[in-house]
Amino acid sequence: MIAEHGRRYPPTIESASYFCCLEAMQNAAKHATGATRVTITVAEADGDLRLEVADDGPGFDVRSTNGGAGLLNMHDRARAVGGELTIDSQPGGGTRVVATIPLPAEQPAPA
């Protein structure tokens, strides 16, 4: 996985990021009936890697959802690398999944 700065990340962060995005896209394909697009944004900000997967589907009430295996897996993957995951959705408003993962400090290149 390469974000806007063109650098690679530790394998644990890349793996967690990949699978969070994959699960969010699978959820959109499965549950966002009528969606016309899914966008993925990966960026660095304030020492974190920020992943966002958003769709323009029908959305859902996050508070009344029991959080199936897919949502639980995304939360677990983000937490495993010290991150957090939020889901923003409401009926009629699409869904946005955001994972924020802290990045290790860059190491200087060997001399």
C-alpha positions as CSV (number, residue, x, y, z in Angstrom):
1,M,0.0,0.0,0.0
2,I,1.4,3.4,-1.0
3,A,-0.3,6.6,0.1
4,E,0.1,10.0,-1.3
5,H,3.7,10.4,-0.1
6,G,4.8,7.3,-2.0
7,R,6.3,5.4,0.9
8,R,5.6,1.9,2.1
9,Y,4.4,1.1,5.6
10,P,5.2,-1.7,8.0
11,P,3.6,-5.0,6.9
12,T,1.3,-5.1,9.9
13,I,-0.1,-1.6,9.0
14,E,-0.4,-2.4,5.3
15,S,-2.2,-5.7,6.0
16,A,-4.6,-4.1,8.5
17,S,-5.3,-1.3,6.1
18,Y,-5.9,-3.5,3.1
19,F,-8.3,-5.8,5.0
20,C,-10.2,-2.9,6.5
21,C,-10.7,-1.4,3.0
22,L,-11.5,-4.8,1.5
23,E,-14.2,-5.5,4.2
24,A,-15.7,-2.0,3.8
25,M,-15.9,-2.5,0.0
26,Q,-17.5,-6.0,0.5
27,N,-20.0,-4.5,2.9
28,A,-20.9,-1.8,0.3
29,A,-21.3,-4.4,-2.4
30,K,-23.5,-6.6,-0.2
31,H,-25.6,-4.0,1.6
32,A,-25.5,-0.7,-0.2
33,T,-28.2,-1.5,-2.7
34,G,-28.5,1.1,-5.4
35,A,-25.1,2.7,-4.7
36,T,-23.5,4.1,-7.8
37,R,-19.9,4.5,-6.4
38,V,-17.5,3.6,-3.7
39,T,-14.5,5.8,-3.0
40,I,-11.3,5.0,-1.2
41,T,-9.1,7.7,0.2
42,V,-5.7,6.9,1.8
43,A,-3.7,9.8,3.3
44,E,-1.2,10.7,6.0
45,A,-2.1,13.4,8.5
46,D,-0.6,14.3,11.8
47,G,1.5,11.1,12.1
48,D,-1.5,8.9,11.2
49,L,-2.5,6.9,8.2
50,R,-6.1,7.7,7.5
51,L,-8.2,5.4,5.3
52,E,-11.7,6.3,4.2
53,V,-14.2,4.1,2.3
54,A,-17.4,5.9,1.4
55,D,-20.4,4.9,-0.6
56,D,-23.5,6.7,-1.8
57,G,-25.9,3.8,-1.0
58,P,-28.9,3.9,1.3
59,G,-27.0,4.0,4.5
60,F,-28.2,2.5,7.8
61,D,-28.7,3.4,11.5
62,V,-25.4,2.5,13.1
63,R,-26.9,2.6,16.6
64,S,-29.5,0.0,15.8
65,T,-27.2,-2.4,14.0
66,N,-25.7,-5.2,16.1
67,G,-22.4,-5.0,14.2
68,G,-22.0,-8.1,12.2
69,A,-18.8,-10.1,11.8
70,G,-17.5,-7.7,9.0
71,L,-17.8,-4.6,11.2
72,L,-16.3,-6.4,14.2
73,N,-13.4,-7.6,12.0
74,M,-12.6,-4.1,10.8
75,H,-12.6,-2.7,14.4
76,D,-10.3,-5.6,15.5
77,R,-7.9,-5.1,12.6
78,A,-7.6,-1.3,13.3
79,R,-7.2,-1.9,17.0
80,A,-4.5,-4.6,16.5
81,V,-2.2,-1.9,15.1
82,G,-3.1,0.8,17.6
83,G,-5.8,2.4,15.5
84,E,-9.4,3.1,15.7
85,L,-12.3,2.7,13.3
86,T,-15.5,4.8,13.0
87,I,-18.5,4.2,10.9
88,D,-20.7,7.2,9.9
89,S,-24.0,6.3,8.3
90,Q,-27.6,7.3,8.4
91,P,-30.6,6.1,6.5
92,G,-30.6,7.9,3.1
93,G,-27.1,9.3,3.5
94,G,-24.6,6.6,2.4
95,T,-21.9,5.1,4.6
96,R,-18.4,6.2,5.5
97,V,-15.9,4.0,7.2
98,V,-12.8,5.7,8.6
99,A,-9.7,4.0,10.1
100,T,-7.0,6.1,11.7
101,I,-3.8,4.2,12.3
102,P,-0.8,5.8,14.1
103,L,2.4,5.6,12.0
104,P,5.8,4.9,13.5
105,A,8.3,7.7,13.3
106,E,10.4,7.6,10.1
107,Q,13.8,6.1,10.6
108,P,16.7,8.0,9.0
109,A,18.3,6.3,6.0
110,P,21.4,4.3,6.8
111,A,24.7,6.1,6.1
